[in-house]
Amino acid sequence: QVQLVESGGGLVQAGGSLRLSCSASGRTFNNYVMAWFRQYPGKEREFVAHISQTGGALDYAESAKGRFTISRDNAKSTLYLQLTSLKPEDTAVYCCAASRFMIGAMNDPGDYDYWGQGTQVTVSS
């Protein structure tokens, strides 16, 4: 089992920045592919970005490219998502997720085994 806890969400004006963190415990963090998803009310989770176990492979949703940066610190068992140039449409609950294996595109919620509870990001116009 892997336990994931997100933090760093909040209210920010359009154009602003936030850094989200996801702290992992329970198993060896660097064995897991990690990802960020976001969820709008009443909608399915939407892929944002993922990062391989060593951090050498990254992928982003089109909406995130150029504005968001995923990273990880395996020594601290922590995943990060730096959000910049935020827009009102980025308002959502952001969740981190973990998968033991990197298979395929890894952009579907079904690819991941463990989830955090999420942190709310609200961008005002």
Rosetta constraint file for C-alpha pairs under 8 A:
AtomPair CA 1 CA 26 HARMONIC 6.02 0.50
AtomPair CA 1 CA 27 HARMONIC 6.51 0.50
AtomPair CA 1 CA 114 HARMONIC 7.76 0.50
AtomPair CA 2 CA 24 HARMONIC 6.64 0.50
AtomPair CA 2 CA 25 HARMONIC 5.80 0.50
AtomPair CA 2 CA 26 HARMONIC 4.92 0.50
AtomPair CA 2 CA 27 HARMONIC 5.63 0.50
AtomPair CA 2 CA 98 HARMONIC 7.84 0.50
AtomPair CA 2 CA 114 HARMONIC 6.42 0.50
AtomPair CA 3 CA 24 HARMONIC 5.59 0.50
AtomPair CA 3 CA 25 HARMONIC 5.21 0.50
AtomPair CA 3 CA 26 HARMONIC 6.05 0.50
AtomPair CA 3 CA 114 HARMONIC 7.39 0.50
AtomPair CA 3 CA 115 HARMONIC 7.64 0.50
AtomPair CA 3 CA 116 HARMONIC 7.11 0.50
AtomPair CA 4 CA 22 HARMONIC 6.27 0.50
AtomPair CA 4 CA 23 HARMONIC 5.66 0.50
AtomPair CA 4 CA 24 HARMONIC 4.69 0.50
AtomPair CA 4 CA 25 HARMONIC 6.72 0.50
AtomPair CA 4 CA 96 HARMONIC 7.20 0.50
AtomPair CA 4 CA 97 HARMONIC 7.59 0.50
AtomPair CA 4 CA 114 HARMONIC 7.58 0.50
AtomPair CA 4 CA 115 HARMONIC 6.30 0.50
AtomPair CA 4 CA 116 HARMONIC 4.61 0.50
AtomPair CA 4 CA 117 HARMONIC 7.71 0.50
AtomPair CA 5 CA 22 HARMONIC 5.35 0.50
AtomPair CA 5 CA 23 HARMONIC 5.22 0.50
AtomPair CA 5 CA 24 HARMONIC 6.64 0.50
AtomPair CA 5 CA 116 HARMONIC 5.30 0.50
AtomPair CA 5 CA 117 HARMONIC 6.72 0.50
AtomPair CA 5 CA 118 HARMONIC 7.49 0.50
AtomPair CA 6 CA 20 HARMONIC 7.04 0.50
AtomPair CA 6 CA 21 HARMONIC 5.49 0.50
AtomPair CA 6 CA 22 HARMONIC 4.24 0.50
AtomPair CA 6 CA 23 HARMONIC 6.38 0.50
AtomPair CA 6 CA 95 HARMONIC 6.97 0.50
AtomPair CA 6 CA 96 HARMONIC 6.97 0.50
AtomPair CA 6 CA 116 HARMONIC 6.43 0.50
AtomPair CA 6 CA 117 HARMONIC 7.08 0.50
AtomPair CA 6 CA 118 HARMONIC 5.78 0.50
AtomPair CA 6 CA 119 HARMONIC 5.88 0.50
AtomPair CA 7 CA 20 HARMONIC 5.81 0.50
AtomPair CA 7 CA 21 HARMONIC 5.24 0.50
AtomPair CA 7 CA 22 HARMONIC 6.42 0.50
AtomPair CA 7 CA 118 HARMONIC 7.89 0.50
AtomPair CA 7 CA 119 HARMONIC 5.95 0.50
AtomPair CA 8 CA 18 HARMONIC 7.06 0.50
AtomPair CA 8 CA 19 HARMONIC 5.95 0.50
AtomPair CA 8 CA 20 HARMONIC 4.50 0.50
AtomPair CA 8 CA 21 HARMONIC 6.05 0.50
AtomPair CA 8 CA 119 HARMONIC 7.13 0.50
AtomPair CA 9 CA 18 HARMONIC 7.07 0.50
AtomPair CA 9 CA 19 HARMONIC 7.58 0.50
AtomPair CA 9 CA 20 HARMONIC 6.18 0.50
AtomPair CA 9 CA 119 HARMONIC 5.27 0.50
AtomPair CA 9 CA 120 HARMONIC 5.21 0.50
AtomPair CA 9 CA 121 HARMONIC 4.92 0.50
AtomPair CA 9 CA 122 HARMONIC 7.88 0.50
AtomPair CA 10 CA 18 HARMONIC 7.95 0.50
AtomPair CA 10 CA 119 HARMONIC 7.97 0.50
AtomPair CA 10 CA 120 HARMONIC 6.17 0.50
AtomPair CA 10 CA 121 HARMONIC 5.08 0.50
AtomPair CA 10 CA 122 HARMONIC 6.08 0.50
AtomPair CA 11 CA 121 HARMONIC 6.22 0.50
AtomPair CA 11 CA 122 HARMONIC 4.73 0.50
AtomPair CA 11 CA 123 HARMONIC 5.91 0.50
AtomPair CA 11 CA 124 HARMONIC 7.30 0.50
AtomPair CA 12 CA 16 HARMONIC 6.05 0.50
AtomPair CA 12 CA 17 HARMONIC 7.25 0.50
AtomPair CA 12 CA 18 HARMONIC 7.77 0.50
AtomPair CA 12 CA 121 HARMONIC 7.89 0.50
AtomPair CA 12 CA 122 HARMONIC 6.31 0.50
AtomPair CA 12 CA 123 HARMONIC 5.02 0.50
AtomPair CA 12 CA 124 HARMONIC 6.26 0.50
AtomPair CA 13 CA 86 HARMONIC 7.65 0.50
AtomPair CA 13 CA 123 HARMONIC 5.37 0.50
AtomPair CA 13 CA 124 HARMONIC 4.78 0.50
AtomPair CA 13 CA 125 HARMONIC 6.20 0.50
AtomPair CA 14 CA 85 HARMONIC 6.99 0.50
AtomPair CA 14 CA 86 HARMONIC 5.29 0.50
AtomPair CA 14 CA 87 HARMONIC 5.05 0.50
AtomPair CA 14 CA 88 HARMONIC 6.30 0.50
AtomPair CA 14 CA 123 HARMONIC 5.67 0.50
AtomPair CA 14 CA 124 HARMONIC 5.68 0.50
AtomPair CA 14 CA 125 HARMONIC 5.34 0.50
AtomPair CA 15 CA 84 HARMONIC 6.96 0.50
AtomPair CA 15 CA 85 HARMONIC 4.19 0.50
AtomPair CA 15 CA 86 HARMONIC 4.83 0.50
AtomPair CA 15 CA 87 HARMONIC 6.42 0.50
AtomPair CA 16 CA 84 HARMONIC 6.07 0.50
AtomPair CA 16 CA 85 HARMONIC 5.56 0.50
AtomPair CA 16 CA 86 HARMONIC 5.51 0.50
AtomPair CA 17 CA 82 HARMONIC 7.45 0.50
AtomPair CA 17 CA 83 HARMONIC 5.30 0.50
AtomPair CA 17 CA 84 HARMONIC 4.34 0.50
AtomPair CA 17 CA 85 HARMONIC 6.34 0.50
AtomPair CA 17 CA 86 HARMONIC 6.29 0.50
AtomPair CA 18 CA 82 HARMONIC 6.11 0.50
AtomPair CA 18 CA 83 HARMONIC 5.13 0.50
AtomPair CA 18 CA 84 HARMONIC 6.70 0.50
AtomPair CA 19 CA 80 HARMONIC 6.87 0.50
AtomPair CA 19 CA 81 HARMONIC 5.68 0.50
AtomPair CA 19 CA 82 HARMONIC 4.41 0.50
AtomPair CA 19 CA 83 HARMONIC 5.92 0.50
AtomPair CA 20 CA 80 HARMONIC 5.52 0.50
AtomPair CA 20 CA 81 HARMONIC 5.01 0.50
AtomPair CA 20 CA 82 HARMONIC 6.31 0.50
AtomPair CA 20 CA 83 HARMONIC 7.73 0.50
AtomPair CA 21 CA 78 HARMONIC 6.67 0.50
AtomPair CA 21 CA 79 HARMONIC 5.68 0.50
AtomPair CA 21 CA 80 HARMONIC 4.55 0.50
AtomPair CA 21 CA 81 HARMONIC 6.54 0.50
AtomPair CA 22 CA 78 HARMONIC 5.47 0.50
AtomPair CA 22 CA 79 HARMONIC 4.91 0.50
AtomPair CA 22 CA 80 HARMONIC 6.24 0.50
AtomPair CA 22 CA 96 HARMONIC 6.39 0.50
AtomPair CA 22 CA 116 HARMONIC 7.96 0.50
AtomPair CA 23 CA 77 HARMONIC 6.13 0.50
AtomPair CA 23 CA 78 HARMONIC 4.59 0.50
AtomPair CA 23 CA 79 HARMONIC 6.53 0.50
AtomPair CA 24 CA 29 HARMONIC 6.59 0.50
AtomPair CA 24 CA 77 HARMONIC 5.47 0.50
AtomPair CA 24 CA 78 HARMONIC 6.04 0.50
AtomPair CA 24 CA 79 HARMONIC 7.99 0.50
AtomPair CA 25 CA 29 HARMONIC 7.32 0.50
AtomPair CA 25 CA 77 HARMONIC 7.22 0.50
AtomPair CA 28 CA 32 HARMONIC 7.72 0.50
AtomPair CA 29 CA 74 HARMONIC 6.38 0.50
AtomPair CA 29 CA 77 HARMONIC 5.41 0.50
AtomPair CA 29 CA 78 HARMONIC 7.97 0.50
AtomPair CA 30 CA 53 HARMONIC 5.25 0.50
AtomPair CA 30 CA 54 HARMONIC 6.79 0.50
AtomPair CA 30 CA 74 HARMONIC 5.66 0.50
AtomPair CA 30 CA 77 HARMONIC 7.48 0.50
AtomPair CA 31 CA 53 HARMONIC 5.83 0.50
AtomPair CA 31 CA 100 HARMONIC 6.33 0.50
AtomPair CA 32 CA 52 HARMONIC 7.38 0.50
AtomPair CA 32 CA 53 HARMONIC 5.35 0.50
AtomPair CA 32 CA 98 HARMONIC 5.86 0.50
AtomPair CA 32 CA 99 HARMONIC 5.32 0.50
AtomPair CA 32 CA 100 HARMONIC 4.68 0.50
AtomPair CA 32 CA 101 HARMONIC 6.79 0.50
AtomPair CA 33 CA 50 HARMONIC 7.23 0.50
AtomPair CA 33 CA 51 HARMONIC 5.99 0.50
AtomPair CA 33 CA 52 HARMONIC 4.75 0.50
AtomPair CA 33 CA 53 HARMONIC 4.96 0.50
AtomPair CA 33 CA 98 HARMONIC 5.67 0.50
AtomPair CA 33 CA 99 HARMONIC 5.09 0.50
AtomPair CA 33 CA 100 HARMONIC 6.19 0.50
AtomPair CA 33 CA 101 HARMONIC 6.48 0.50
AtomPair CA 33 CA 102 HARMONIC 6.37 0.50
AtomPair CA 34 CA 50 HARMONIC 5.62 0.50
AtomPair CA 34 CA 51 HARMONIC 5.47 0.50
AtomPair CA 34 CA 52 HARMONIC 6.61 0.50
AtomPair CA 34 CA 53 HARMONIC 7.32 0.50
AtomPair CA 34 CA 79 HARMONIC 7.37 0.50
AtomPair CA 34 CA 96 HARMONIC 7.12 0.50
AtomPair CA 34 CA 97 HARMONIC 5.70 0.50
AtomPair CA 34 CA 98 HARMONIC 4.65 0.50
AtomPair CA 34 CA 99 HARMONIC 6.47 0.50
AtomPair CA 35 CA 47 HARMONIC 7.98 0.50
AtomPair CA 35 CA 48 HARMONIC 7.48 0.50
AtomPair CA 35 CA 49 HARMONIC 5.56 0.50
AtomPair CA 35 CA 50 HARMONIC 3.97 0.50
AtomPair CA 35 CA 51 HARMONIC 6.23 0.50
AtomPair CA 35 CA 96 HARMONIC 5.56 0.50
AtomPair CA 35 CA 97 HARMONIC 5.16 0.50
AtomPair CA 35 CA 98 HARMONIC 6.46 0.50
AtomPair CA 36 CA 47 HARMONIC 6.59 0.50
AtomPair CA 36 CA 48 HARMONIC 5.40 0.50
AtomPair CA 36 CA 49 HARMONIC 5.35 0.50
AtomPair CA 36 CA 50 HARMONIC 6.30 0.50
AtomPair CA 36 CA 81 HARMONIC 7.60 0.50
AtomPair CA 36 CA 94 HARMONIC 6.78 0.50
AtomPair CA 36 CA 95 HARMONIC 5.66 0.50
AtomPair CA 36 CA 96 HARMONIC 4.51 0.50
AtomPair CA 36 CA 97 HARMONIC 6.26 0.50
AtomPair CA 37 CA 45 HARMONIC 6.07 0.50
AtomPair CA 37 CA 46 HARMONIC 5.29 0.50
AtomPair CA 37 CA 47 HARMONIC 4.50 0.50
AtomPair CA 37 CA 48 HARMONIC 4.99 0.50
AtomPair CA 37 CA 49 HARMONIC 7.08 0.50
AtomPair CA 37 CA 94 HARMONIC 5.78 0.50
AtomPair CA 37 CA 95 HARMONIC 5.28 0.50
AtomPair CA 37 CA 96 HARMONIC 6.28 0.50
AtomPair CA 37 CA 97 HARMONIC 7.57 0.50
AtomPair CA 37 CA 109 HARMONIC 7.92 0.50
AtomPair CA 38 CA 45 HARMONIC 5.53 0.50
AtomPair CA 38 CA 46 HARMONIC 5.17 0.50
AtomPair CA 38 CA 47 HARMONIC 6.57 0.50
AtomPair CA 38 CA 48 HARMONIC 6.72 0.50
AtomPair CA 38 CA 92 HARMONIC 5.96 0.50
AtomPair CA 38 CA 93 HARMONIC 5.43 0.50
AtomPair CA 38 CA 94 HARMONIC 4.27 0.50
AtomPair CA 38 CA 95 HARMONIC 5.91 0.50
AtomPair CA 39 CA 43 HARMONIC 6.31 0.50
AtomPair CA 39 CA 44 HARMONIC 6.20 0.50
AtomPair CA 39 CA 45 HARMONIC 4.56 0.50
AtomPair CA 39 CA 46 HARMONIC 5.99 0.50
AtomPair CA 39 CA 92 HARMONIC 5.48 0.50
AtomPair CA 39 CA 93 HARMONIC 5.24 0.50
AtomPair CA 39 CA 94 HARMONIC 6.51 0.50
AtomPair CA 39 CA 95 HARMONIC 7.90 0.50
AtomPair CA 40 CA 44 HARMONIC 7.34 0.50
AtomPair CA 40 CA 45 HARMONIC 7.43 0.50
AtomPair CA 40 CA 91 HARMONIC 7.61 0.50
AtomPair CA 40 CA 92 HARMONIC 5.06 0.50
AtomPair CA 40 CA 93 HARMONIC 6.67 0.50
AtomPair CA 41 CA 92 HARMONIC 7.64 0.50
AtomPair CA 45 CA 109 HARMONIC 6.79 0.50
AtomPair CA 46 CA 108 HARMONIC 7.91 0.50
AtomPair CA 46 CA 109 HARMONIC 7.85 0.50
AtomPair CA 47 CA 60 HARMONIC 7.96 0.50
AtomPair CA 47 CA 61 HARMONIC 6.38 0.50
AtomPair CA 47 CA 107 HARMONIC 5.49 0.50
AtomPair CA 47 CA 108 HARMONIC 6.66 0.50
AtomPair CA 47 CA 109 HARMONIC 7.48 0.50
AtomPair CA 48 CA 60 HARMONIC 5.81 0.50
AtomPair CA 48 CA 61 HARMONIC 5.12 0.50
AtomPair CA 48 CA 63 HARMONIC 7.73 0.50
AtomPair CA 48 CA 64 HARMONIC 6.29 0.50
AtomPair CA 48 CA 107 HARMONIC 7.99 0.50
AtomPair CA 49 CA 58 HARMONIC 7.27 0.50
AtomPair CA 49 CA 59 HARMONIC 5.48 0.50
AtomPair CA 49 CA 60 HARMONIC 4.27 0.50
AtomPair CA 49 CA 61 HARMONIC 6.11 0.50
AtomPair CA 49 CA 64 HARMONIC 7.56 0.50
AtomPair CA 49 CA 70 HARMONIC 6.61 0.50
AtomPair CA 49 CA 107 HARMONIC 7.68 0.50
AtomPair CA 50 CA 58 HARMONIC 5.73 0.50
AtomPair CA 50 CA 59 HARMONIC 5.46 0.50
AtomPair CA 50 CA 60 HARMONIC 6.72 0.50
AtomPair CA 50 CA 70 HARMONIC 7.09 0.50
AtomPair CA 50 CA 106 HARMONIC 7.33 0.50
AtomPair CA 50 CA 107 HARMONIC 7.60 0.50
AtomPair CA 51 CA 55 HARMONIC 5.57 0.50
AtomPair CA 51 CA 56 HARMONIC 7.43 0.50
AtomPair CA 51 CA 57 HARMONIC 5.73 0.50
AtomPair CA 51 CA 58 HARMONIC 4.58 0.50
AtomPair CA 51 CA 59 HARMONIC 6.74 0.50
AtomPair CA 51 CA 70 HARMONIC 6.95 0.50
AtomPair CA 51 CA 71 HARMONIC 7.07 0.50
AtomPair CA 51 CA 72 HARMONIC 7.86 0.50
AtomPair CA 52 CA 56 HARMONIC 6.20 0.50
AtomPair CA 52 CA 57 HARMONIC 5.19 0.50
AtomPair CA 52 CA 58 HARMONIC 6.54 0.50
AtomPair CA 52 CA 102 HARMONIC 7.26 0.50
AtomPair CA 55 CA 71 HARMONIC 6.94 0.50
AtomPair CA 55 CA 72 HARMONIC 6.70 0.50
AtomPair CA 58 CA 70 HARMONIC 7.71 0.50
AtomPair CA 60 CA 64 HARMONIC 5.94 0.50
AtomPair CA 60 CA 65 HARMONIC 5.85 0.50
AtomPair CA 61 CA 65 HARMONIC 6.42 0.50
AtomPair CA 64 CA 68 HARMONIC 5.22 0.50
AtomPair CA 67 CA 83 HARMONIC 6.30 0.50
AtomPair CA 67 CA 84 HARMONIC 5.21 0.50
AtomPair CA 67 CA 85 HARMONIC 6.12 0.50
AtomPair CA 67 CA 86 HARMONIC 7.77 0.50
AtomPair CA 68 CA 81 HARMONIC 6.68 0.50
AtomPair CA 68 CA 82 HARMONIC 5.45 0.50
AtomPair CA 68 CA 83 HARMONIC 4.67 0.50
AtomPair CA 68 CA 84 HARMONIC 6.07 0.50
AtomPair CA 69 CA 81 HARMONIC 5.58 0.50
AtomPair CA 69 CA 82 HARMONIC 5.01 0.50
AtomPair CA 69 CA 83 HARMONIC 6.78 0.50
AtomPair CA 70 CA 79 HARMONIC 7.58 0.50
AtomPair CA 70 CA 80 HARMONIC 5.71 0.50
AtomPair CA 70 CA 81 HARMONIC 4.59 0.50
AtomPair CA 70 CA 82 HARMONIC 6.45 0.50
AtomPair CA 71 CA 79 HARMONIC 6.04 0.50
AtomPair CA 71 CA 80 HARMONIC 5.20 0.50
AtomPair CA 71 CA 81 HARMONIC 6.51 0.50
AtomPair CA 72 CA 77 HARMONIC 7.69 0.50
AtomPair CA 72 CA 78 HARMONIC 5.82 0.50
AtomPair CA 72 CA 79 HARMONIC 4.35 0.50
AtomPair CA 72 CA 80 HARMONIC 5.81 0.50
AtomPair CA 73 CA 77 HARMONIC 6.01 0.50
AtomPair CA 73 CA 78 HARMONIC 5.39 0.50
AtomPair CA 73 CA 79 HARMONIC 6.42 0.50
AtomPair CA 74 CA 78 HARMONIC 6.44 0.50
AtomPair CA 86 CA 90 HARMONIC 6.47 0.50
AtomPair CA 86 CA 123 HARMONIC 6.75 0.50
AtomPair CA 87 CA 91 HARMONIC 7.59 0.50
AtomPair CA 87 CA 123 HARMONIC 6.14 0.50
AtomPair CA 87 CA 124 HARMONIC 7.81 0.50
AtomPair CA 87 CA 125 HARMONIC 7.55 0.50
AtomPair CA 88 CA 122 HARMONIC 7.33 0.50
AtomPair CA 88 CA 123 HARMONIC 4.69 0.50
AtomPair CA 88 CA 124 HARMONIC 5.72 0.50
AtomPair CA 88 CA 125 HARMONIC 5.99 0.50
AtomPair CA 89 CA 123 HARMONIC 7.58 0.50
AtomPair CA 90 CA 121 HARMONIC 7.52 0.50
AtomPair CA 90 CA 122 HARMONIC 7.45 0.50
AtomPair CA 90 CA 123 HARMONIC 6.73 0.50
AtomPair CA 91 CA 120 HARMONIC 7.71 0.50
AtomPair CA 91 CA 121 HARMONIC 5.35 0.50
AtomPair CA 91 CA 122 HARMONIC 4.55 0.50
AtomPair CA 91 CA 123 HARMONIC 5.47 0.50
AtomPair CA 92 CA 120 HARMONIC 6.03 0.50
AtomPair CA 92 CA 121 HARMONIC 5.55 0.50
AtomPair CA 92 CA 122 HARMONIC 6.67 0.50
AtomPair CA 93 CA 118 HARMONIC 5.77 0.50
AtomPair CA 93 CA 119 HARMONIC 5.38 0.50
AtomPair CA 93 CA 120 HARMONIC 4.36 0.50
AtomPair CA 93 CA 121 HARMONIC 6.02 0.50
AtomPair CA 94 CA 118 HARMONIC 5.21 0.50
AtomPair CA 94 CA 119 HARMONIC 5.31 0.50
AtomPair CA 94 CA 120 HARMONIC 6.25 0.50
AtomPair CA 94 CA 121 HARMONIC 7.01 0.50
AtomPair CA 95 CA 115 HARMONIC 6.93 0.50
AtomPair CA 95 CA 116 HARMONIC 5.78 0.50
AtomPair CA 95 CA 117 HARMONIC 6.47 0.50
AtomPair CA 95 CA 118 HARMONIC 4.22 0.50
AtomPair CA 95 CA 119 HARMONIC 6.56 0.50
AtomPair CA 96 CA 115 HARMONIC 5.94 0.50
AtomPair CA 96 CA 116 HARMONIC 5.62 0.50
AtomPair CA 96 CA 118 HARMONIC 7.04 0.50
AtomPair CA 97 CA 112 HARMONIC 6.13 0.50
AtomPair CA 97 CA 113 HARMONIC 7.26 0.50
AtomPair CA 97 CA 114 HARMONIC 5.46 0.50
AtomPair CA 97 CA 115 HARMONIC 4.49 0.50
AtomPair CA 97 CA 116 HARMONIC 6.50 0.50
AtomPair CA 98 CA 112 HARMONIC 5.50 0.50
AtomPair CA 98 CA 113 HARMONIC 6.01 0.50
AtomPair CA 98 CA 114 HARMONIC 5.12 0.50
AtomPair CA 98 CA 115 HARMONIC 6.63 0.50
AtomPair CA 99 CA 111 HARMONIC 6.86 0.50
AtomPair CA 99 CA 112 HARMONIC 4.64 0.50
AtomPair CA 99 CA 113 HARMONIC 5.42 0.50
AtomPair CA 99 CA 114 HARMONIC 6.84 0.50
AtomPair CA 100 CA 113 HARMONIC 7.75 0.50
AtomPair CA 102 CA 106 HARMONIC 6.83 0.50
AtomPair CA 103 CA 111 HARMONIC 7.95 0.50
AtomPair CA 106 CA 111 HARMONIC 5.80 0.50
AtomPair CA 106 CA 112 HARMONIC 7.97 0.50
AtomPair CA 107 CA 111 HARMONIC 7.27 0.50
AtomPair CA 108 CA 112 HARMONIC 7.77 0.50
